Amino acid sequence: MDARRNLLNAARDLVAAKGVKAATIAAIAEKAGVAKGLLFYYFDSKESVIRAVAQELDAEYTAGLRETCRGGRALDCLHALFRHHFDFLAHNPEGAQFLYQSAASRLGHGVAGFYEHLYAGIVNVLERGAAAGEFHVADAGELAYMILGSLHGVGRLKLFDFQRDYDGASRLCDFYDAVLTGRVQGKEGS
């Protein structure tokens, strides 16, 4: 691996484990096994290292998000979106934890892109489902915000090992199926 990659990996791991504040330039360089000055050869500042990691992770998350739905029923697309989110958490817990930690920091305005992409994807699916008569949606933006909060909250709990075996994707699919279609436990709601 090259020094730049080592620095990015070190920053990701430190932020994921301890938060942005603890990921000092010295700590990043030490974990990467390089001299502190080498960090400045590749990056202008600690913030630029953090942004570079966030951009990589956001690109990875977003590429998978774009692949979740290429057509079909909106409900199937929403299910695929939920599965994508939890698959990303399961296969890249350090990356997900990095995104959560960095978004919560003062740097969050530059690294919260995955939230924006996920929110836009949810809004798109809800609007498509409403237009096709599949969903009962009064305000797609409002409901997308609630869904995003559900994904974030359940995802954080899983990353913190709270009921790690809980199948968040399936449970959220069931819950939002009922909300969106008006069916409760397989019966038509009022």
N, C-alpha and C positions, 0 to 999 in steps of 0.2 A: 504494500500500500504506500501511497505517497504521503508526504507531510500534510498537504491540504486536506486530503481525505481523513487522515488521522485527527486533524484539528476539528473537522466537522463532526466526526464520530464522538470525539471527546466532549465537545460542546453539547451534542444531543444527549449523551449519557448523563452528564453533570446536571443539565437543566431538568431532565426527566426525574432524576433521583433527588435533587436538592433545591431546585428552583433557579430562576435566573440570577438572583442576587448572589447565590453561592458560586455560580459559575464565573469566577474571576478570570482575567486573562492569564494570570499565573497558574491557576488551577487547570484551565483548559490546556495550556502548553504542557504542564507537568503530566497530565493524564494522556496527552498525545505523544509524550516522549520526545518532545522537541524543545528547543530553546525558546524562551518567551518572545524574543525579538523576531523569530520566524513567523509568528502569528501575523505580525504587521507586514510581512512580505506579501501575504495572501489577502489580508483583510485590513480595513481601515481602523476597525474598533471591535470591541466585544459585540456591540449591537449588530455590526455587519456579519459577524460569524453566525449569530443567532438568526438573523434574517435569511442567510444562505441555507441554513438547516431547515428553517420553516418553509422556504420556497421549494426545496427538494421534497419535503414531506407533503406539502400541499399539492405539488404536481403529481406525486404518487397517488394520493387520496383522490384527487380530482379525475385522474385518468381512469381509475377504477369506477368512480361515480358515473362518468360518461358512458361506461360500458354496461351499467346496470339496466338500462332500459332503452331498447331500440325499437319499440313498438309494442303492440299488444294492449291488453287492458291496463288501465291506470292502476288498479288495485295490485296487479302483478308487479308493476313497476315500483310501487310503494314498498311492497314486500322485498323486492330485490335491493332497494335502497337501504332498508333496515338491515338486511343481511350483509350488504357491503360494509356498512358502518361497523357492525360487530365483528366481521371477518378482519377488517383492518385493525381493530383493537386487539384481536386475538393473535394475529400474525406479526404485529409490529407494536407491542405494548410500550416499548421505550419511545418510539416515535409518537404514539398517541399521547403518552404522558408528557413528552416534550411540548406538543401542541397545546395541551391543556395548561401546563405550567407557564409557557411563554405567553399565551393569550391572556393569562391572569396578571401578567406583569405590566409595568409601564410601557413595555415594548409591544403590548398586545395589538395596538392599532396596525402594526406592520405584519403581524403573523397570524391574524385571525381569519385568513383567507379561506381556510377549509370550512369554517362556519358559514361564510358568505356563499360559498359554492354549494354547500349542503342545503342551506336555506333556499337558495334559488332553485335547486333541483326539486325540493319538496313542493314549493309554490307551483312550479311547472306541472308536476304530476297532479296536484290537487285541482288546478285550473282545467287541465285536460280531462280529468275524471268528471268534474262538474259539467263541462261542456258536452261530454258524451252521455250525461245522465246517469253515470255510474255512482257518483257521490252527491251527497247533500252537503254543500259547503256554502255558508253565508259569507265568510271572509277568508279567502285562501291565505292571505298574509298572516292573519291572526292565528289561524289553525297551524300554519307552517311553523310559526314561532313556538307554539305549544309542543309540536312534534319534535322540533329541534331541541327544546328543553328536555323532553323525555329521553331522547337519544343521548344527550350530554349527561344527564343525571344518572341514568342506568349505566352508561359507559364508564363514568367516573367510579361508581360503586364497584363495578367489576374490576377495574384497574387497581382499586384499593383492596381487592380480595374480599369484599363483602358479597357473600353468596356468589362466588366466582362461577359456580356451575349453573347459575340461573340463566335460562335461555331468553335473554332480553329481546332478541329479534322476533322469536315466535310469540312471545307474550305481547309485545307492542303491536305486532301484526293483528293479533286477535282483538286487542283493545281498540285500535283505530279502525279495524274493519267494522266493528259495531258502531263506532262514532260516525263514520263516513257513510255507511249504508243504512243506518237506522235499525239494524238488526241487533237484538240482544239475545245471546245464547241460542242462535240459530232461528229465532222467531222474529217476525216483523215487529218493529217498535211502533209506538203510536205517533 
